[in-house]
Amino acid sequence: MWSEFVDATNLSPRVWPRAAAAAERLWSSVTVDFADAERRMEEHVCRLNRRGIPAQPANGPGYCPHVSYYH
């Protein structure tokens, strides 16, 4: 990922959701409904956060149940 606003603090949170979105588009059928893909992306971002991988919400502001945001 290249941008003048990316550094060590925000690289990982931005790269993983965007990579997952690219994978969703590349490996899903063309007939996949946007709402289904959106739900899967939200679930995946929550899964990354539960595993300790920082990831920004893929679809705008979101909330992951069972994730402690305060360490």
PyMOL Python script that loads the backbone (N, CA, C, O; Angstrom):
from pymol import cmd

cmd.read_pdbstr("""\
ATOM      1  N   MET A   1       0.850  -1.162   0.000  1.00  0.00           N
ATOM      2  CA  MET A   1       0.000   0.000   0.000  1.00  0.00           C
ATOM      3  C   MET A   1       0.897   1.227   0.000  1.00  0.00           C
ATOM      4  O   MET A   1       1.836   1.327   0.790  1.00  0.00           O
ATOM      5  N   TRP A   2       0.604   2.136  -0.874  1.00  0.00           N
ATOM      6  CA  TRP A   2       1.395   3.355  -0.961  1.00  0.00           C
ATOM      7  C   TRP A   2       0.511   4.567  -0.758  1.00  0.00           C
ATOM      8  O   TRP A   2      -0.565   4.677  -1.345  1.00  0.00           O
ATOM      9  N   SER A   3       0.979   5.470   0.079  1.00  0.00           N
ATOM     10  CA  SER A   3       0.291   6.745   0.300  1.00  0.00           C
ATOM     11  C   SER A   3       1.188   7.606   1.157  1.00  0.00           C
ATOM     12  O   SER A   3       1.980   7.093   1.947  1.00  0.00           O
ATOM     13  N   GLU A   4       1.072   8.888   1.009  1.00  0.00           N
ATOM     14  CA  GLU A   4       1.889   9.767   1.839  1.00  0.00           C
ATOM     15  C   GLU A   4       1.397   9.819   3.275  1.00  0.00           C
ATOM     16  O   GLU A   4       2.087  10.361   4.139  1.00  0.00           O
ATOM     17  N   PHE A   5       0.220   9.268   3.550  1.00  0.00           N
ATOM     18  CA  PHE A   5      -0.331   9.283   4.896  1.00  0.00           C
ATOM     19  C   PHE A   5      -0.207   7.940   5.602  1.00  0.00           C
ATOM     20  O   PHE A   5      -0.814   7.751   6.656  1.00  0.00           O
ATOM     21  N   VAL A   6       0.548   7.018   5.061  1.00  0.00           N
ATOM     22  CA  VAL A   6       0.711   5.702   5.674  1.00  0.00           C
ATOM     23  C   VAL A   6       2.083   5.631   6.329  1.00  0.00           C
ATOM     24  O   VAL A   6       3.103   5.949   5.717  1.00  0.00           O
ATOM     25  N   ASP A   7       2.081   5.208   7.587  1.00  0.00           N
ATOM     26  CA  ASP A   7       3.341   4.990   8.287  1.00  0.00           C
ATOM     27  C   ASP A   7       3.208   3.712   9.113  1.00  0.00           C
ATOM     28  O   ASP A   7       2.250   2.959   8.939  1.00  0.00           O
ATOM     29  N   ALA A   8       4.137   3.470   9.988  1.00  0.00           N
ATOM     30  CA  ALA A   8       4.150   2.224  10.761  1.00  0.00           C
ATOM     31  C   ALA A   8       2.933   2.092  11.679  1.00  0.00           C
ATOM     32  O   ALA A   8       2.552   0.976  12.034  1.00  0.00           O
ATOM     33  N   THR A   9       2.323   3.203  12.064  1.00  0.00           N
ATOM     34  CA  THR A   9       1.192   3.122  12.991  1.00  0.00           C
ATOM     35  C   THR A   9      -0.122   2.761  12.316  1.00  0.00           C
ATOM     36  O   THR A   9      -1.009   2.204  12.963  1.00  0.00           O
ATOM     37  N   ASN A  10      -0.268   3.063  11.037  1.00  0.00           N
ATOM     38  CA  ASN A  10      -1.555   2.776  10.400  1.00  0.00           C
ATOM     39  C   ASN A  10      -1.464   1.854   9.191  1.00  0.00           C
ATOM     40  O   ASN A  10      -2.461   1.661   8.494  1.00  0.00           O
ATOM     41  N   LEU A  11      -0.307   1.289   8.931  1.00  0.00           N
ATOM     42  CA  LEU A  11      -0.154   0.379   7.796  1.00  0.00           C
ATOM     43  C   LEU A  11      -0.991  -0.891   7.975  1.00  0.00           C
ATOM     44  O   LEU A  11      -1.832  -1.212   7.135  1.00  0.00           O
ATOM     45  N   SER A  12      -0.755  -1.597   9.060  1.00  0.00           N
ATOM     46  CA  SER A  12      -1.450  -2.863   9.283  1.00  0.00           C
ATOM     47  C   SER A  12      -2.967  -2.706   9.393  1.00  0.00           C
ATOM     48  O   SER A  12      -3.692  -3.490   8.781  1.00  0.00           O
ATOM     49  N   PRO A  13      -3.479  -1.725  10.149  1.00  0.00           N
ATOM     50  CA  PRO A  13      -4.939  -1.592  10.219  1.00  0.00           C
ATOM     51  C   PRO A  13      -5.599  -1.298   8.876  1.00  0.00           C
ATOM     52  O   PRO A  13      -6.772  -1.620   8.683  1.00  0.00           O
ATOM     53  N   ARG A  14      -4.868  -0.697   7.954  1.00  0.00           N
ATOM     54  CA  ARG A  14      -5.452  -0.375   6.643  1.00  0.00           C
ATOM     55  C   ARG A  14      -5.269  -1.496   5.629  1.00  0.00           C
ATOM     56  O   ARG A  14      -6.152  -1.741   4.808  1.00  0.00           O
ATOM     57  N   VAL A  15      -4.125  -2.178   5.682  1.00  0.00           N
ATOM     58  CA  VAL A  15      -3.815  -3.174   4.657  1.00  0.00           C
ATOM     59  C   VAL A  15      -4.720  -4.402   4.749  1.00  0.00           C
ATOM     60  O   VAL A  15      -5.238  -4.853   3.728  1.00  0.00           O
ATOM     61  N   TRP A  16      -4.922  -4.952   5.947  1.00  0.00           N
ATOM     62  CA  TRP A  16      -5.662  -6.212   6.066  1.00  0.00           C
ATOM     63  C   TRP A  16      -7.113  -6.115   5.605  1.00  0.00           C
ATOM     64  O   TRP A  16      -7.554  -6.992   4.863  1.00  0.00           O
ATOM     65  N   PRO A  17      -7.879  -5.100   6.001  1.00  0.00           N
ATOM     66  CA  PRO A  17      -9.248  -5.024   5.479  1.00  0.00           C
ATOM     67  C   PRO A  17      -9.294  -4.814   3.966  1.00  0.00           C
ATOM     68  O   PRO A  17     -10.179  -5.346   3.296  1.00  0.00           O
ATOM     69  N   ARG A  18      -8.353  -4.048   3.426  1.00  0.00           N
ATOM     70  CA  ARG A  18      -8.345  -3.817   1.980  1.00  0.00           C
ATOM     71  C   ARG A  18      -7.937  -5.075   1.222  1.00  0.00           C
ATOM     72  O   ARG A  18      -8.464  -5.354   0.145  1.00  0.00           O
ATOM     73  N   ALA A  19      -7.006  -5.828   1.779  1.00  0.00           N
ATOM     74  CA  ALA A  19      -6.622  -7.095   1.153  1.00  0.00           C
ATOM     75  C   ALA A  19      -7.803  -8.073   1.178  1.00  0.00           C
ATOM     76  O   ALA A  19      -8.033  -8.806   0.215  1.00  0.00           O
ATOM     77  N   ALA A  20      -8.543  -8.075   2.282  1.00  0.00           N
ATOM     78  CA  ALA A  20      -9.712  -8.949   2.372  1.00  0.00           C
ATOM     79  C   ALA A  20     -10.786  -8.536   1.371  1.00  0.00           C
ATOM     80  O   ALA A  20     -11.461  -9.392   0.797  1.00  0.00           O
ATOM     81  N   ALA A  21     -10.949  -7.233   1.157  1.00  0.00           N
ATOM     82  CA  ALA A  21     -11.930  -6.762   0.171  1.00  0.00           C
ATOM     83  C   ALA A  21     -11.523  -7.185  -1.237  1.00  0.00           C
ATOM     84  O   ALA A  21     -12.370  -7.582  -2.038  1.00  0.00           O
ATOM     85  N   ALA A  22     -10.235  -7.103  -1.540  1.00  0.00           N
ATOM     86  CA  ALA A  22      -9.758  -7.558  -2.855  1.00  0.00           C
ATOM     87  C   ALA A  22      -9.988  -9.056  -3.010  1.00  0.00           C
ATOM     88  O   ALA A  22     -10.404  -9.515  -4.074  1.00  0.00           O
ATOM     89  N   ALA A  23      -9.720  -9.817  -1.957  1.00  0.00           N
ATOM     90  CA  ALA A  23      -9.938 -11.264  -2.011  1.00  0.00           C
ATOM     91  C   ALA A  23     -11.416 -11.588  -2.196  1.00  0.00           C
ATOM     92  O   ALA A  23     -11.771 -12.488  -2.956  1.00  0.00           O
ATOM     93  N   GLU A  24     -12.269 -10.854  -1.501  1.00  0.00           N
ATOM     94  CA  GLU A  24     -13.723 -11.058  -1.644  1.00  0.00           C
ATOM     95  C   GLU A  24     -14.147 -10.874  -3.091  1.00  0.00           C
ATOM     96  O   GLU A  24     -14.916 -11.674  -3.623  1.00  0.00           O
ATOM     97  N   ARG A  25     -13.657  -9.838  -3.719  1.00  0.00           N
ATOM     98  CA  ARG A  25     -14.026  -9.567  -5.115  1.00  0.00           C
ATOM     99  C   ARG A  25     -13.433 -10.604  -6.066  1.00  0.00           C
ATOM    100  O   ARG A  25     -14.105 -11.044  -6.999  1.00  0.00           O
ATOM    101  N   LEU A  26     -12.189 -10.993  -5.838  1.00  0.00           N
ATOM    102  CA  LEU A  26     -11.523 -11.928  -6.752  1.00  0.00           C
ATOM    103  C   LEU A  26     -12.048 -13.355  -6.638  1.00  0.00           C
ATOM    104  O   LEU A  26     -12.122 -14.065  -7.641  1.00  0.00           O
ATOM    105  N   TRP A  27     -12.414 -13.786  -5.428  1.00  0.00           N
ATOM    106  CA  TRP A  27     -12.802 -15.182  -5.250  1.00  0.00           C
ATOM    107  C   TRP A  27     -14.302 -15.404  -5.178  1.00  0.00           C
ATOM    108  O   TRP A  27     -14.752 -16.548  -5.115  1.00  0.00           O
ATOM    109  N   SER A  28     -15.075 -14.343  -5.188  1.00  0.00           N
ATOM    110  CA  SER A  28     -16.529 -14.508  -5.134  1.00  0.00           C
ATOM    111  C   SER A  28     -17.110 -14.495  -6.544  1.00  0.00           C
ATOM    112  O   SER A  28     -16.513 -13.968  -7.482  1.00  0.00           O
ATOM    113  N   SER A  29     -18.264 -15.079  -6.657  1.00  0.00           N
ATOM    114  CA  SER A  29     -18.979 -15.080  -7.923  1.00  0.00           C
ATOM    115  C   SER A  29     -19.450 -13.663  -8.250  1.00  0.00           C
ATOM    116  O   SER A  29     -19.654 -12.847  -7.352  1.00  0.00           O
ATOM    117  N   VAL A  30     -19.617 -13.384  -9.517  1.00  0.00           N
ATOM    118  CA  VAL A  30     -20.093 -12.057  -9.930  1.00  0.00           C
ATOM    119  C   VAL A  30     -21.511 -11.793  -9.447  1.00  0.00           C
ATOM    120  O   VAL A  30     -21.940 -10.641  -9.381  1.00  0.00           O
ATOM    121  N   THR A  31     -22.233 -12.839  -9.111  1.00  0.00           N
ATOM    122  CA  THR A  31     -23.616 -12.672  -8.691  1.00  0.00           C
ATOM    123  C   THR A  31     -23.754 -12.453  -7.186  1.00  0.00           C
ATOM    124  O   THR A  31     -24.873 -12.390  -6.676  1.00  0.00           O
ATOM    125  N   VAL A  32     -22.639 -12.335  -6.466  1.00  0.00           N
ATOM    126  CA  VAL A  32     -22.692 -12.145  -5.020  1.00  0.00           C
ATOM    127  C   VAL A  32     -23.346 -10.803  -4.696  1.00  0.00           C
ATOM    128  O   VAL A  32     -22.994  -9.766  -5.259  1.00  0.00           O
ATOM    129  N   ASP A  33     -24.289 -10.852  -3.791  1.00  0.00           N
ATOM    130  CA  ASP A  33     -25.000  -9.652  -3.357  1.00  0.00           C
ATOM    131  C   ASP A  33     -24.073  -8.804  -2.479  1.00  0.00           C
ATOM    132  O   ASP A  33     -23.333  -9.339  -1.654  1.00  0.00           O
ATOM    133  N   PHE A  34     -24.118  -7.484  -2.661  1.00  0.00           N
ATOM    134  CA  PHE A  34     -23.269  -6.581  -1.899  1.00  0.00           C
ATOM    135  C   PHE A  34     -23.506  -6.725  -0.395  1.00  0.00           C
ATOM    136  O   PHE A  34     -22.553  -6.666   0.383  1.00  0.00           O
ATOM    137  N   ALA A  35     -24.738  -6.909   0.020  1.00  0.00           N
ATOM    138  CA  ALA A  35     -25.054  -7.037   1.447  1.00  0.00           C
ATOM    139  C   ALA A  35     -24.390  -8.271   2.045  1.00  0.00           C
ATOM    140  O   ALA A  35     -23.915  -8.224   3.179  1.00  0.00           O
ATOM    141  N   ASP A  36     -24.350  -9.372   1.302  1.00  0.00           N
ATOM    142  CA  ASP A  36     -23.680 -10.583   1.788  1.00  0.00           C
ATOM    143  C   ASP A  36     -22.181 -10.347   1.929  1.00  0.00           C
ATOM    144  O   ASP A  36     -21.576 -10.750   2.923  1.00  0.00           O
ATOM    145  N   ALA A  37     -21.589  -9.701   0.945  1.00  0.00           N
ATOM    146  CA  ALA A  37     -20.153  -9.417   0.999  1.00  0.00           C
ATOM    147  C   ALA A  37     -19.845  -8.463   2.151  1.00  0.00           C
ATOM    148  O   ALA A  37     -18.840  -8.629   2.842  1.00  0.00           O
ATOM    149  N   GLU A  38     -20.696  -7.477   2.357  1.00  0.00           N
ATOM    150  CA  GLU A  38     -20.501  -6.518   3.440  1.00  0.00           C
ATOM    151  C   GLU A  38     -20.529  -7.215   4.797  1.00  0.00           C
ATOM    152  O   GLU A  38     -19.705  -6.922   5.664  1.00  0.00           O
ATOM    153  N   ARG A  39     -21.460  -8.125   4.981  1.00  0.00           N
ATOM    154  CA  ARG A  39     -21.560  -8.878   6.235  1.00  0.00           C
ATOM    155  C   ARG A  39     -20.311  -9.707   6.472  1.00  0.00           C
ATOM    156  O   ARG A  39     -19.786  -9.738   7.585  1.00  0.00           O
ATOM    157  N   ARG A  40     -19.827 -10.382   5.427  1.00  0.00           N
ATOM    158  CA  ARG A  40     -18.612 -11.191   5.556  1.00  0.00           C
ATOM    159  C   ARG A  40     -17.401 -10.326   5.899  1.00  0.00           C
ATOM    160  O   ARG A  40     -16.555 -10.725   6.699  1.00  0.00           O
ATOM    161  N   MET A  41     -17.321  -9.141   5.292  1.00  0.00           N
ATOM    162  CA  MET A  41     -16.197  -8.246   5.581  1.00  0.00           C
ATOM    163  C   MET A  41     -16.227  -7.792   7.039  1.00  0.00           C
ATOM    164  O   MET A  41     -15.185  -7.762   7.694  1.00  0.00           O
ATOM    165  N   GLU A  42     -17.397  -7.443   7.550  1.00  0.00           N
ATOM    166  CA  GLU A  42     -17.515  -7.036   8.948  1.00  0.00           C
ATOM    167  C   GLU A  42     -17.111  -8.168   9.882  1.00  0.00           C
ATOM    168  O   GLU A  42     -16.405  -7.939  10.864  1.00  0.00           O
ATOM    169  N   GLU A  43     -17.551  -9.388   9.586  1.00  0.00           N
ATOM    170  CA  GLU A  43     -17.174 -10.546  10.389  1.00  0.00           C
ATOM    171  C   GLU A  43     -15.667 -10.774  10.357  1.00  0.00           C
ATOM    172  O   GLU A  43     -15.059 -11.094  11.378  1.00  0.00           O
ATOM    173  N   HIS A  44     -15.071 -10.608   9.184  1.00  0.00           N
ATOM    174  CA  HIS A  44     -13.635 -10.846   9.051  1.00  0.00           C
ATOM    175  C   HIS A  44     -12.823  -9.809   9.827  1.00  0.00           C
ATOM    176  O   HIS A  44     -11.835 -10.157  10.474  1.00  0.00           O
ATOM    177  N   VAL A  45     -13.226  -8.554   9.768  1.00  0.00           N
ATOM    178  CA  VAL A  45     -12.520  -7.515  10.532  1.00  0.00           C
ATOM    179  C   VAL A  45     -12.620  -7.807  12.025  1.00  0.00           C
ATOM    180  O   VAL A  45     -11.638  -7.638  12.749  1.00  0.00           O
ATOM    181  N   CYS A  46     -13.773  -8.235  12.495  1.00  0.00           N
ATOM    182  CA  CYS A  46     -13.919  -8.601  13.907  1.00  0.00           C
ATOM    183  C   CYS A  46     -13.029  -9.793  14.248  1.00  0.00           C
ATOM    184  O   CYS A  46     -12.417  -9.825  15.316  1.00  0.00           O
ATOM    185  N   ARG A  47     -12.953 -10.760  13.360  1.00  0.00           N
ATOM    186  CA  ARG A  47     -12.084 -11.921  13.569  1.00  0.00           C
ATOM    187  C   ARG A  47     -10.617 -11.485  13.686  1.00  0.00           C
ATOM    188  O   ARG A  47      -9.894 -11.966  14.559  1.00  0.00           O
ATOM    189  N   LEU A  48     -10.186 -10.585  12.816  1.00  0.00           N
ATOM    190  CA  LEU A  48      -8.812 -10.078  12.899  1.00  0.00           C
ATOM    191  C   LEU A  48      -8.571  -9.385  14.231  1.00  0.00           C
ATOM    192  O   LEU A  48      -7.543  -9.614  14.868  1.00  0.00           O
ATOM    193  N   ASN A  49      -9.504  -8.541  14.661  1.00  0.00           N
ATOM    194  CA  ASN A  49      -9.352  -7.833  15.934  1.00  0.00           C
ATOM    195  C   ASN A  49      -9.314  -8.789  17.117  1.00  0.00           C
ATOM    196  O   ASN A  49      -8.528  -8.586  18.042  1.00  0.00           O
ATOM    197  N   ARG A  50     -10.152  -9.834  17.106  1.00  0.00           N
ATOM    198  CA  ARG A  50     -10.126 -10.827  18.186  1.00  0.00           C
ATOM    199  C   ARG A  50      -8.793 -11.537  18.258  1.00  0.00           C
ATOM    200  O   ARG A  50      -8.353 -11.923  19.341  1.00  0.00           O
ATOM    201  N   ARG A  51      -8.148 -11.714  17.127  1.00  0.00           N
ATOM    202  CA  ARG A  51      -6.849 -12.391  17.088  1.00  0.00           C
ATOM    203  C   ARG A  51      -5.684 -11.453  17.374  1.00  0.00           C
ATOM    204  O   ARG A  51      -4.524 -11.861  17.316  1.00  0.00           O
ATOM    205  N   GLY A  52      -5.992 -10.199  17.683  1.00  0.00           N
ATOM    206  CA  GLY A  52      -4.955  -9.250  18.038  1.00  0.00           C
ATOM    207  C   GLY A  52      -4.340  -8.528  16.859  1.00  0.00           C
ATOM    208  O   GLY A  52      -3.340  -7.827  17.013  1.00  0.00           O
ATOM    209  N   ILE A  53      -4.925  -8.690  15.684  1.00  0.00           N
ATOM    210  CA  ILE A  53      -4.434  -8.004  14.489  1.00  0.00           C
ATOM    211  C   ILE A  53      -5.235  -6.716  14.338  1.00  0.00           C
ATOM    212  O   ILE A  53      -6.452  -6.765  14.161  1.00  0.00           O
ATOM    213  N   PRO A  54      -4.574  -5.572  14.405  1.00  0.00           N
ATOM    214  CA  PRO A  54      -5.329  -4.325  14.293  1.00  0.00           C
ATOM    215  C   PRO A  54      -5.906  -4.170  12.894  1.00  0.00           C
ATOM    216  O   PRO A  54      -5.180  -4.272  11.905  1.00  0.00           O
ATOM    217  N   ALA A  55      -7.191  -3.927  12.808  1.00  0.00           N
ATOM    218  CA  ALA A  55      -7.844  -3.762  11.511  1.00  0.00           C
ATOM    219  C   ALA A  55      -8.936  -2.720  11.637  1.00  0.00           C
ATOM    220  O   ALA A  55      -9.773  -2.794  12.537  1.00  0.00           O
ATOM    221  N   GLN A  56      -8.930  -1.753  10.742  1.00  0.00           N
ATOM    222  CA  GLN A  56      -9.979  -0.739  10.725  1.00  0.00           C
ATOM    223  C   GLN A  56     -11.252  -1.346  10.160  1.00  0.00           C
ATOM    224  O   GLN A  56     -11.192  -2.276   9.356  1.00  0.00           O
ATOM    225  N   PRO A  57     -12.405  -0.827  10.574  1.00  0.00           N
ATOM    226  CA  PRO A  57     -13.657  -1.319   9.986  1.00  0.00           C
ATOM    227  C   PRO A  57     -13.650  -1.157   8.468  1.00  0.00           C
ATOM    228  O   PRO A  57     -13.288  -0.101   7.951  1.00  0.00           O
ATOM    229  N   ALA A  58     -14.042  -2.183   7.778  1.00  0.00           N
ATOM    230  CA  ALA A  58     -14.006  -2.167   6.317  1.00  0.00           C
ATOM    231  C   ALA A  58     -15.157  -1.374   5.708  1.00  0.00           C
ATOM    232  O   ALA A  58     -15.045  -0.876   4.588  1.00  0.00           O
ATOM    233  N   ASN A  59     -16.261  -1.256   6.440  1.00  0.00           N
ATOM    234  CA  ASN A  59     -17.465  -0.627   5.884  1.00  0.00           C
ATOM    235  C   ASN A  59     -17.863   0.632   6.634  1.00  0.00           C
ATOM    236  O   ASN A  59     -19.053   0.913   6.779  1.00  0.00           O
ATOM    237  N   GLY A  60     -16.914   1.376   7.101  1.00  0.00           N
ATOM    238  CA  GLY A  60     -17.234   2.556   7.895  1.00  0.00           C
ATOM    239  C   GLY A  60     -17.252   2.201   9.363  1.00  0.00           C
ATOM    240  O   GLY A  60     -16.782   1.127   9.740  1.00  0.00           O
ATOM    241  N   PRO A  61     -17.787   3.080  10.210  1.00  0.00           N
ATOM    242  CA  PRO A  61     -17.787   2.814  11.654  1.00  0.00           C
ATOM    243  C   PRO A  61     -18.485   1.503  11.967  1.00  0.00           C
ATOM    244  O   PRO A  61     -19.569   1.223  11.456  1.00  0.00           O
ATOM    245  N   GLY A  62     -17.866   0.724  12.793  1.00  0.00           N
ATOM    246  CA  GLY A  62     -18.451  -0.568  13.131  1.00  0.00           C
ATOM    247  C   GLY A  62     -18.162  -0.939  14.573  1.00  0.00           C
ATOM    248  O   GLY A  62     -17.439  -0.234  15.277  1.00  0.00           O
ATOM    249  N   TYR A  63     -18.724  -2.033  14.994  1.00  0.00           N
ATOM    250  CA  TYR A  63     -18.559  -2.517  16.355  1.00  0.00           C
ATOM    251  C   TYR A  63     -18.410  -4.024  16.309  1.00  0.00           C
ATOM    252  O   TYR A  63     -19.173  -4.710  15.630  1.00  0.00           O
ATOM    253  N   CYS A  64     -17.432  -4.535  17.028  1.00  0.00           N
ATOM    254  CA  CYS A  64     -17.222  -5.979  17.107  1.00  0.00           C
ATOM    255  C   CYS A  64     -17.557  -6.456  18.515  1.00  0.00           C
ATOM    256  O   CYS A  64     -16.917  -6.032  19.477  1.00  0.00           O
ATOM    257  N   PRO A  65     -18.541  -7.323  18.647  1.00  0.00           N
ATOM    258  CA  PRO A  65     -18.811  -7.878  19.976  1.00  0.00           C
ATOM    259  C   PRO A  65     -17.663  -8.783  20.406  1.00  0.00           C
ATOM    260  O   PRO A  65     -17.006  -9.399  19.567  1.00  0.00           O
ATOM    261  N   HIS A  66     -17.427  -8.860  21.680  1.00  0.00           N
ATOM    262  CA  HIS A  66     -16.396  -9.729  22.249  1.00  0.00           C
ATOM    263  C   HIS A  66     -14.976  -9.286  21.921  1.00  0.00           C
ATOM    264  O   HIS A  66     -14.054 -10.101  21.948  1.00  0.00           O
ATOM    265  N   VAL A  67     -14.789  -8.016  21.613  1.00  0.00           N
ATOM    266  CA  VAL A  67     -13.440  -7.486  21.367  1.00  0.00           C
ATOM    267  C   VAL A  67     -13.205  -6.400  22.382  1.00  0.00           C
ATOM    268  O   VAL A  67     -14.000  -5.466  22.491  1.00  0.00           O
ATOM    269  N   SER A  68     -12.119  -6.508  23.133  1.00  0.00           N
ATOM    270  CA  SER A  68     -11.780  -5.488  24.101  1.00  0.00           C
ATOM    271  C   SER A  68     -10.996  -4.385  23.399  1.00  0.00           C
ATOM    272  O   SER A  68      -9.888  -4.616  22.914  1.00  0.00           O
ATOM    273  N   TYR A  69     -11.568  -3.198  23.349  1.00  0.00           N
ATOM    274  CA  TYR A  69     -10.888  -2.085  22.709  1.00  0.00           C
ATOM    275  C   TYR A  69      -9.963  -1.373  23.679  1.00  0.00           C
ATOM    276  O   TYR A  69      -9.121  -0.574  23.269  1.00  0.00           O
ATOM    277  N   TYR A  70     -10.117  -1.662  24.969  1.00  0.00           N
ATOM    278  CA  TYR A  70      -9.302  -0.993  25.982  1.00  0.00           C
ATOM    279  C   TYR A  70      -8.408  -2.023  26.632  1.00  0.00           C
ATOM    280  O   TYR A  70      -8.893  -2.924  27.317  1.00  0.00           O
ATOM    281  N   HIS A  71      -7.132  -1.904  26.432  1.00  0.00           N
ATOM    282  CA  HIS A  71      -6.179  -2.873  26.994  1.00  0.00           C
ATOM    283  C   HIS A  71      -5.576  -2.327  28.256  1.00  0.00           C
ATOM    284  O   HIS A  71      -4.750  -2.991  28.883  1.00  0.00           O
TER     285      HIS A  71
END
""", "prot")
cmd.dss("prot")
cmd.show_as("cartoon", "prot")
cmd.util.cbc("prot")
cmd.orient("prot")
